[in-house]
């Protein structure tokens, strides 16, 4: 009887131990290492990623995330195609271009549901809409930058054409654009959100006049190859869950200092100027927030992909329509990420 009682006790203890072990995060041998590649060094641009790392959300999902920086979306896609990274952060235009070349890469998470570009004027300006810029000079970073096509489409929608009704003036990015505003060389500036943040921290308050429709040209998001997605659904699910936790944490004003701390861990130089970091974070928070508050994090509206598809054909970036635009993106994981 004593032996039976002893064995029963051992069985009970074993059950308790099993339950305790099951309650803890994945063990070291269960953790999956993944490399994520981003197109620029800004950690604030990707604050949900660095919050998820800093708060341990990836670890909770059994993921050990290594972030690598390359130069631009083309390099992101090349790194993924070569197998050196599992998840990347390209723009929609380059991704559609890659698909046109036969690369089966898929957008899985819409990080920037609003455009990362904006048309801005000095806060004191009388200009209220793009139509008010008739006869004006509009500053751009470079003559062939993505912001030029973005702004040209906005002005065309307002009934204005380049050359006849307005002109572009390349004035450089960020800091160099400050002088153009100060010297009244330009009436408006087509800027990335980071450029706007730089200008404002240099003492020039700005006001955005970008039409809501133009903001639907969403920015960079998270992508994988179809092969990786098919063979690693557990990783995709865990990655997205951690990101959603990260963005929710990061959008809470009470967590601002902690968010900036996590971002500074990812890019210490970016965090040195706290005024700039705070201004940029505010701008990025706006761009990662869907226009419709009911939209779940990471969701990709099909009509916005159709806008990009049509725009790339109009500008010649795509020589012909893709045979299957729907294959370029998926929303199949969104519900699980947002549970």
Order of alpha helices (4+ residues) and beta strands (2+ residues): alpha-beta-alpha-alpha-beta-alpha-beta-alpha-beta-beta-beta-alpha-beta-alpha-beta-alpha-beta-beta-alpha-alpha-alpha-alpha-alpha-alpha
